[in-house]
Amino acid sequence: MKCFFGRRAAVPFFAALLLAAVAAAAAAQGQARNPAFDAALAEQRPGPAVSRVGALSDYVPSLAGTALDSPVYFIEPGAPSPGIPAILILGGTHGNEPAGIVTASLFISWARPVSARVIVVPRANASGATWPDPDRPGPEYIVVPGASGERRFRYGSRLTKPGDEIAADPDVFYPQGTPAGAKGLAGGEARNLNRCYPGDAAGSLTSRAAAAITALIGRERVGAAFDLHEAGPSSGLAWDIVAHPKNIEYAAMGILAAADRGVNMVLDQSREEHRGLSHREWGEGTAAAAYLIETLNMGQVAGGNPAFDQLGDKKAPLWKRVGIQIETIQAILQAHSETDEPAGWAAIEGLPGIEALQHDFSKYF
């Protein structure tokens, strides 16, 4: 599913053209898109640097028409440089972690890469956005008033909707690569995208989505991949970067650079026991530098809190969480640009920083 456009259209008009072209491309290929795919498309306002929209099913065709297929946005530099690796931004692995979804959306609207292509999957698990989390339900939508009109981002579940899968949950789930004799996970974790990497193109739909993302990283020559998450107040993961050992020095350099911008993060290293998680399996099975970023979602409490104010919470308002994710990504990419060849390959312009988002969050929507 590929669509190409000129680069100077105004954002709302451009977005309408983009959606229409994606629909026409799907119809021409005889695809019946799932409503979850259309809902993921409708949330976005693509900027003029978006050159095309693809789908996870471009990498694992059996996902087409399922609720685990999801849009993939390609953002091109003004003067593409052959041989430069791409950058992957992945949001929406868990539907109840809105900062990553909103951060990915701002990349789609505002990112202007200098040399590298930027590839964004804002709803990595499109099914997870379609139903409330049974353990920690939240609001149906997070509503952001914006310059292009009111934006609604669905608040869903960390797991694939049971009815969207092709098989019942196992009694116990063992991520791929789990050592013999190791303790398994609750059966429902088979529907947790971030326990299913590197994925199986012939397995469950959740595992096929993981396989599609892994295949995307390889086929598109991704050099740096970011999986954006949030953690509740009882978790020890908030304000955390988890990096694969092969690229942990870049993360350490990024933490120092982010601190200069007033952003303080903690660094953890991906370990062997993290089987099935993006930062471990991307780092082990692909050439990409693999990072997972966690910010704090105060609404993720036992029993859920549907009335929680995601935008205005005093401790961790949405602008702060999104700003920290953007600043952290940019700081790590700065380390890549300063260390790797060619110099500056990972630079991205146009994105608002944390100060700009604090001053006027709605301006960027």
C-alpha positions as CSV (number, residue, x, y, z in Angstrom):
1,M,0.0,0.0,0.0
2,K,2.0,3.0,-1.2
3,C,0.9,6.6,-1.8
4,F,3.1,9.5,-3.1
5,F,2.4,13.2,-2.9
6,G,3.9,16.7,-3.4
7,R,5.4,18.3,-0.3
8,R,3.8,21.8,-0.1
9,A,0.2,21.1,0.7
10,A,-1.4,22.7,3.8
11,V,-1.6,20.1,6.5
12,P,-5.5,19.6,6.8
13,F,-5.9,19.5,3.0
14,F,-2.9,17.2,2.7
15,A,-4.2,14.9,5.3
16,A,-7.5,14.6,3.5
17,L,-5.7,13.8,0.2
18,L,-3.6,11.2,2.0
19,L,-6.6,9.4,3.6
20,A,-8.4,9.3,0.2
21,A,-5.3,7.9,-1.6
22,V,-4.8,5.2,1.1
23,A,-8.4,4.2,0.6
24,A,-8.0,4.1,-3.2
25,A,-4.8,2.1,-3.0
26,A,-6.5,-0.5,-0.7
27,A,-9.5,-0.7,-3.0
28,A,-7.3,-1.2,-6.1
29,Q,-5.6,-4.1,-4.3
30,G,-8.9,-5.7,-3.3
31,Q,-8.2,-5.2,0.4
32,A,-11.1,-4.8,2.9
33,R,-9.5,-2.7,5.6
34,N,-10.4,-3.4,9.2
35,P,-12.1,-0.6,11.1
36,A,-9.2,-0.5,13.5
37,F,-6.9,0.4,10.7
38,D,-9.2,3.2,9.6
39,A,-9.5,4.5,13.1
40,A,-5.7,4.7,13.4
41,L,-5.6,6.6,10.1
42,A,-8.2,9.1,11.2
43,E,-6.3,10.1,14.3
44,Q,-3.4,11.6,12.3
45,R,-2.7,14.9,10.7
46,P,0.2,14.2,8.3
47,G,2.6,17.0,7.6
48,P,3.9,17.8,4.1
49,A,7.2,15.8,4.7
50,V,5.1,12.6,4.8
51,S,5.8,11.0,1.4
52,R,3.6,7.9,1.7
53,V,1.6,5.7,4.0
54,G,2.1,2.0,4.1
55,A,0.9,-0.7,6.4
56,L,2.2,-3.5,8.6
57,S,0.7,-5.9,6.2
58,D,3.2,-4.7,3.6
59,Y,5.7,-6.8,5.6
60,V,3.5,-9.7,6.7
61,P,0.7,-9.9,4.1
62,S,-1.6,-12.1,6.2
63,L,-2.2,-9.1,8.5
64,A,-4.2,-7.4,5.8
65,G,-7.9,-6.9,6.7
66,T,-7.2,-7.8,10.4
67,A,-7.4,-5.5,13.5
68,L,-3.6,-6.0,13.9
69,D,-2.8,-4.3,10.6
70,S,-1.8,-0.6,11.2
71,P,-0.7,2.4,9.2
72,V,3.0,3.1,8.7
73,Y,4.1,6.7,7.8
74,F,7.2,7.5,5.8
75,I,8.7,10.9,6.3
76,E,11.4,11.9,3.8
77,P,14.2,14.4,3.9
78,G,14.2,17.2,1.4
79,A,17.3,15.8,-0.3
80,P,17.4,12.1,0.4
81,S,20.9,10.7,0.9
82,P,21.4,7.1,-0.5
83,G,22.7,4.7,2.0
84,I,21.6,6.6,5.1
85,P,19.8,4.3,7.6
86,A,16.3,5.1,8.6
87,I,14.9,6.0,12.1
88,L,11.8,4.2,13.5
89,I,9.4,5.8,16.0
90,L,6.9,3.3,17.4
91,G,3.9,4.4,19.5
92,G,0.8,2.7,20.6
93,T,2.3,-0.7,21.6
94,H,0.0,-0.3,24.6
95,G,-3.2,1.6,24.0
96,N,-3.3,3.0,27.6
97,E,0.0,4.8,27.3
98,P,-1.0,8.0,25.5
99,A,2.3,10.0,25.6
100,G,3.9,7.6,23.1
101,I,0.9,7.8,20.8
102,V,0.8,11.6,20.9
103,T,4.6,11.9,20.5
104,A,4.5,9.6,17.4
105,S,1.6,11.8,16.0
106,L,3.8,15.0,16.4
107,F,6.5,13.3,14.4
108,I,4.0,12.6,11.7
109,S,2.8,16.3,11.6
110,W,6.1,18.2,12.3
111,A,9.3,16.1,11.7
112,R,11.6,17.3,9.0
113,P,14.6,14.9,8.8
114,V,17.8,16.3,7.4
115,S,19.3,13.1,5.9
116,A,17.5,10.0,7.2
117,R,14.0,8.8,6.5
118,V,11.8,8.7,9.6
119,I,9.3,5.9,9.7
120,V,6.5,6.2,12.3
121,V,4.0,3.6,13.4
122,P,1.7,5.6,15.8
123,R,-0.6,2.6,16.7
124,A,1.7,-0.4,16.7
125,N,-1.2,-2.5,18.1
126,A,-4.3,-1.0,16.4
127,S,-6.6,-3.6,18.1
128,G,-5.4,-2.4,21.6
129,A,-6.9,1.0,20.9
130,T,-10.4,-0.4,20.3
131,W,-11.3,-1.6,23.8
132,P,-10.8,-0.5,27.4
133,D,-8.2,-2.1,29.5
134,P,-10.0,-4.6,31.8
135,D,-7.5,-4.1,34.6
136,R,-6.9,-0.3,34.4
137,P,-9.7,1.3,32.4
138,G,-9.3,5.0,31.5
139,P,-11.3,7.6,29.5
140,E,-12.6,6.6,26.0
141,Y,-10.6,9.5,24.5
142,I,-8.0,12.0,25.4
143,V,-9.2,15.3,23.8
144,V,-6.6,17.9,22.8
145,P,-7.9,21.2,21.4
146,G,-5.7,22.1,18.5
147,A,-5.0,24.6,15.7
148,S,-6.4,22.1,13.2
149,G,-9.4,21.4,15.3
150,E,-10.1,19.1,18.2
151,R,-8.0,16.0,18.2
152,R,-9.2,12.8,19.9
153,F,-6.7,10.1,20.8
154,R,-8.3,6.8,21.9
155,Y,-7.3,5.4,25.3
156,G,-7.4,1.7,25.0
157,S,-5.8,-1.5,26.4
158,R,-2.3,-2.8,26.7
159,L,-3.4,-6.1,25.1
160,T,-5.0,-7.1,21.8
161,K,-8.8,-7.4,22.0
162,P,-9.6,-11.1,22.6
163,G,-12.1,-11.3,19.8
164,D,-9.5,-9.9,17.3
165,E,-7.2,-12.9,17.9
166,I,-7.4,-16.2,16.0
167,A,-6.9,-18.5,19.0
168,A,-7.6,-18.5,22.7
169,D,-5.0,-17.5,25.3
170,P,-2.7,-20.3,26.4
171,D,-2.7,-21.3,30.0
172,V,0.9,-20.1,30.3
173,F,2.7,-17.9,27.8
174,Y,6.4,-18.3,27.0
175,P,8.0,-15.6,24.9
176,Q,10.2,-16.9,22.1
177,G,13.6,-17.7,23.4
178,T,12.5,-18.4,26.9
179,P,15.0,-20.8,28.5
180,A,13.8,-24.3,29.3
181,G,12.5,-24.4,32.9
182,A,12.0,-20.7,33.1
183,K,8.7,-19.4,34.6
184,G,6.1,-18.4,32.0
185,L,3.8,-15.4,32.0
186,A,0.0,-15.2,32.4
187,G,-1.7,-16.5,29.3
188,G,-3.1,-13.1,28.3
189,E,0.4,-11.8,27.7
190,A,0.3,-13.7,24.4
191,R,-1.7,-10.7,23.3
192,N,0.9,-8.2,24.6
193,L,2.8,-7.0,21.5
194,N,5.8,-6.2,23.6
195,R,6.2,-9.8,24.7
196,C,5.9,-11.2,21.2
197,Y,9.1,-10.1,19.4
198,P,10.8,-11.1,17.1
199,G,7.4,-12.4,16.1
200,D,6.1,-15.2,13.9
201,A,4.6,-14.5,10.5
202,A,2.6,-17.7,10.8
203,G,1.6,-17.4,14.5
204,S,-1.1,-15.5,16.4
205,L,-2.1,-12.1,14.9
206,T,-0.2,-10.3,17.7
207,S,2.9,-12.3,16.9
208,R,2.4,-11.5,13.2
209,A,2.3,-7.8,14.0
210,A,5.6,-8.2,15.9
211,A,7.1,-10.1,13.0
212,A,5.9,-7.3,10.6
213,I,7.7,-4.6,12.8
214,T,10.8,-6.8,12.9
215,A,10.7,-7.2,9.1
216,L,10.2,-3.5,8.7
217,I,13.4,-2.7,10.7
218,G,15.4,-5.1,8.4
219,R,13.9,-4.2,5.1
220,E,13.9,-0.4,5.6
221,R,17.5,-0.5,7.0
222,V,16.5,1.1,10.3
223,G,19.6,2.3,12.2
224,A,17.9,3.6,15.4
225,A,14.5,2.3,16.7
226,F,12.5,3.8,19.5
227,D,9.6,2.1,21.3
228,L,7.6,4.7,23.3
229,H,5.9,3.6,26.6
230,E,4.5,4.9,29.9
231,A,4.5,3.4,33.4
232,G,2.2,3.9,36.3
233,P,3.2,5.5,39.6
234,S,3.7,2.1,41.3
235,S,6.2,1.1,38.7
236,G,9.9,1.6,38.9
237,L,10.2,2.2,35.2
238,A,8.9,5.8,34.9
239,W,11.4,8.3,33.4
240,D,13.5,5.4,32.1
241,I,15.5,4.5,29.0
242,V,16.1,0.8,28.4
243,A,18.9,0.3,25.8
244,H,20.4,-2.8,24.3
245,P,24.0,-3.4,25.4
246,K,25.3,-2.8,21.9
247,N,24.0,0.8,21.9
248,I,24.0,1.7,25.5
249,E,26.8,4.2,25.2
250,Y,24.6,6.3,22.8
251,A,21.8,6.2,25.5
252,A,24.3,7.4,28.1
253,M,25.4,10.2,25.9
254,G,21.7,11.0,25.3
255,I,21.0,11.2,29.0
256,L,23.8,13.8,29.4
257,A,22.5,15.8,26.5
258,A,18.9,15.6,27.7
259,A,20.0,16.8,31.1
260,D,21.4,19.9,29.5
261,R,17.8,20.5,28.3
262,G,16.3,20.0,31.8
263,V,15.2,16.4,31.1
264,N,16.4,13.9,33.7
265,M,16.1,10.2,32.7
266,V,17.5,7.0,34.2
267,L,19.3,4.4,32.1
268,D,18.7,0.6,32.2
269,Q,20.3,-2.1,30.2
270,S,18.4,-4.7,28.3
271,R,19.1,-8.2,29.7
272,E,18.8,-11.8,28.6
273,E,15.7,-12.3,30.7
274,H,13.9,-9.7,28.7
275,R,12.9,-12.2,26.0
276,G,10.1,-11.0,23.8
277,L,10.5,-7.3,24.5
278,S,11.4,-4.8,21.7
279,H,14.6,-3.5,23.2
280,R,16.0,-7.0,23.6
281,E,14.8,-8.6,20.4
282,W,15.4,-5.7,18.1
283,G,18.9,-5.3,19.5
284,E,19.6,-9.1,19.2
285,G,18.0,-9.8,15.8
286,T,18.5,-6.6,13.7
287,A,21.2,-4.1,13.0
288,A,19.2,-1.3,14.7
289,A,20.2,0.4,17.9
290,A,17.2,-0.4,20.1
291,Y,15.7,1.9,22.7
292,L,12.6,1.8,24.9
293,I,11.5,5.1,26.6
294,E,9.1,5.2,29.6
295,T,7.4,8.3,31.0
296,L,5.0,8.5,33.9
297,N,1.2,8.1,33.5
298,M,-0.4,8.9,36.8
299,G,-3.7,7.5,35.5
300,Q,-2.3,4.0,35.4
301,V,-3.4,2.9,38.8
302,A,-4.9,-0.4,40.1
303,G,-8.6,-0.5,39.1
304,G,-8.1,2.4,36.6
305,N,-9.1,6.0,36.8
306,P,-11.4,7.1,33.9
307,A,-11.8,10.6,35.3
308,F,-8.0,11.3,35.5
309,D,-7.0,14.5,33.8
310,Q,-4.3,13.4,31.4
311,L,-3.7,16.9,30.1
312,G,-3.7,18.9,33.3
313,D,-2.3,16.6,36.0
314,K,0.1,18.7,38.0
315,K,2.8,16.1,38.4
316,A,2.9,14.7,34.9
317,P,0.7,16.6,32.4
318,L,0.6,15.3,28.9
319,W,2.7,18.2,27.5
320,K,5.5,17.3,29.9
321,R,5.5,13.6,29.1
322,V,5.4,14.2,25.3
323,G,8.1,16.8,25.6
324,I,10.4,14.5,27.5
325,Q,9.9,11.7,25.0
326,I,10.7,14.1,22.1
327,E,13.7,15.6,23.9
328,T,15.0,12.1,24.8
329,I,14.7,10.8,21.3
330,Q,16.4,13.9,19.9
331,A,19.2,13.7,22.5
332,I,20.0,10.1,21.6
333,L,19.8,10.9,17.9
334,Q,22.3,13.7,18.5
335,A,24.7,11.2,20.0
336,H,24.3,9.0,16.9
337,S,24.9,12.1,14.7
338,E,28.0,13.1,16.5
339,T,29.5,9.6,16.7
340,D,28.5,7.8,13.5
341,E,29.3,8.4,9.9
342,P,28.2,10.5,8.1
343,A,28.1,13.2,10.7
344,G,24.6,14.6,11.3
345,W,22.8,11.7,9.7
346,A,20.2,11.4,12.4
347,A,19.3,15.1,12.7
348,I,15.5,15.9,12.7
349,E,14.2,19.5,12.5
350,G,10.8,21.0,13.0
351,L,9.7,19.2,16.2
352,P,8.6,21.2,19.2
353,G,10.7,20.8,22.4
354,I,9.5,20.7,25.9
355,E,9.5,24.5,26.4
356,A,7.4,25.0,23.3
357,L,4.9,22.4,24.4
358,Q,4.6,23.9,27.8
359,H,4.1,27.3,26.4
360,D,1.3,26.3,23.9
361,F,0.6,22.6,23.7
362,S,-2.5,23.0,21.5
363,K,-0.5,24.9,18.8
364,Y,1.0,21.7,17.5
365,F,-2.2,19.9,17.0
